[in-house]
Amino acid sequence: MGFADAVKTCLRKYAIFNGTASRPEYWWFFLFDVIGSVVFALIGVVALRDLWSLAVLLPGLAVGVRRLHDTGRSAWWLLTALIPFWLLILLCLEGKVAGNPYAPAGASSMSSATVTETSLSGGATYCSNCGKLRLPGQEFCGSCGAKLPD
């Protein structure tokens, strides 16, 4: 997921606190927020900087909650921001697929699937986002997490 895709996704899911967000989605939006804050701080107009902070507050919280969901944790873990660097460590963790109650439907069922050469023969398809091979019955890409077409 690139910078523009991540920002569009986060702004489209402005106040959606359920589901998951990948590491790239979170960190690209974080970078977008930091760049905007720096630009408005350099301009020196306090009202614009405050308006920017207010505008990205809700999507920033939402993507943070979805990122914690991706690691298998609830939104209550945001309170660990009171412990220095702990929330940063949690947000950097790899996504949890197996046994994650917040993962999209069907994502956890693929972790125990058995794939043989005969099941891959025939019309193999690939993820349109990252190009990874799509396994039989797979609904979400194992690499980038994108929803795969039927």
C-alpha positions in Angstrom: 0.0 0.0 0.0 1.4 3.3 -1.1 1.3 6.7 0.5 -1.7 8.0 -1.5 -3.7 4.8 -1.1 -3.1 4.7 2.7 -4.2 8.4 3.1 -7.3 7.9 1.0 -8.2 4.7 2.9 -7.8 6.5 6.3 -9.8 9.5 5.2 -12.5 7.3 3.7 -12.7 5.4 7.0 -12.7 8.7 8.8 -14.5 7.4 12.0 -14.6 3.6 11.5 -13.1 1.9 14.5 -13.8 -1.7 13.6 -11.8 -3.9 11.3 -8.0 -3.8 10.9 -5.3 -1.6 9.4 -2.0 -2.8 8.1 1.4 -1.4 9.2 1.9 0.5 6.0 -1.6 2.0 6.2 -1.0 3.3 9.7 2.5 4.6 9.2 1.8 6.3 5.8 -1.1 8.1 7.5 1.1 9.0 10.4 3.6 10.5 8.0 0.8 12.4 6.3 -0.2 13.8 9.7 3.4 14.8 10.6 4.0 16.5 7.2 0.8 18.5 7.5 1.7 19.5 11.1 5.2 20.6 10.1 3.9 22.6 7.1 1.4 24.5 9.1 3.9 25.1 11.9 6.4 26.5 9.4 3.7 28.8 7.9 3.1 30.1 11.4 -0.6 30.4 11.3 -1.7 28.9 14.6 -5.4 28.7 13.6 -4.5 26.6 10.5 -2.3 24.3 12.6 -5.0 23.8 15.1 -7.6 23.2 12.4 -5.3 20.6 10.8 -4.8 18.8 14.2 -8.6 18.8 14.7 -9.2 17.5 11.2 -6.8 14.5 11.5 -7.6 13.7 15.1 -10.5 11.3 14.5 -9.0 9.5 11.5 -5.7 9.2 13.4 -7.5 7.6 16.4 -9.5 5.3 14.1 -6.5 4.0 12.2 -4.7 3.5 15.5 -7.5 1.4 16.8 -7.7 -0.6 13.6 -3.9 -1.1 13.7 -4.2 -2.4 17.3 -7.0 -4.7 16.0 -4.6 -6.0 13.4 -2.2 -7.1 16.2 -5.1 -8.8 18.0 -5.5 -6.2 20.7 -8.5 -4.0 21.7 -8.7 -0.3 21.5 -8.1 -0.1 25.2 -4.4 -0.6 24.5 -4.3 3.0 23.3 -4.1 3.9 27.0 -0.6 2.4 27.0 0.5 5.6 25.4 1.0 6.8 29.0 3.9 4.3 29.2 6.8 5.7 27.1 7.4 3.9 23.8 5.1 0.9 24.7 2.3 2.0 22.2 5.0 2.6 19.6 6.2 -1.0 20.0 2.6 -2.3 19.8 2.0 -0.3 16.6 5.1 -1.8 15.0 4.2 -5.4 15.6 3.3 -7.7 12.7 -0.4 -8.4 12.1 -1.9 -11.4 13.8 -4.0 -13.6 11.5 -4.7 -16.8 13.4 -7.0 -16.4 16.3 -7.5 -12.7 15.8 -11.1 -11.7 16.7 -10.7 -8.4 14.8 -9.5 -9.9 11.5 -11.8 -9.9 8.5 -14.0 -13.0 8.0 -12.1 -15.7 6.3 -8.7 -14.4 7.0 -8.0 -16.6 10.0 -9.4 -19.7 8.2 -6.6 -19.5 5.6 -3.8 -20.0 8.2 -4.7 -23.7 8.6 -5.4 -24.5 5.0 -3.5 -27.2 3.2 -2.3 -26.5 -0.3 -1.0 -29.2 -2.7 0.3 -29.0 -6.2 -2.9 -30.4 -7.6 -5.0 -27.7 -5.9 -2.8 -25.1 -7.6 -3.0 -26.5 -11.1 -5.2 -24.8 -13.5 -6.2 -21.2 -13.5 -3.9 -19.7 -11.0 -4.7 -16.0 -10.1 -2.6 -13.4 -8.5 -3.3 -10.4 -6.2 -3.8 -7.3 -8.3 -2.1 -5.1 -5.6 1.1 -6.9 -5.0 1.2 -9.8 -7.4 1.4 -12.6 -4.8 -0.1 -16.0 -5.9 -3.7 -16.4 -4.7 -4.3 -19.7 -3.0 -7.5 -21.7 -3.5 -10.4 -20.3 -1.4 -8.3 -17.3 -0.3 -10.5 -14.2 0.2 -7.7 -11.8 1.3 -4.1 -11.5 0.1 -1.7 -13.0 2.6 0.9 -10.3 1.7 -0.9 -7.0 1.5 -4.3 -7.9 3.0 -6.3 -6.7 0.0 -9.7 -8.3 -0.7 -9.4 -10.6 -3.6 -12.1 -10.7 -6.3 -14.3 -13.8 -6.5 
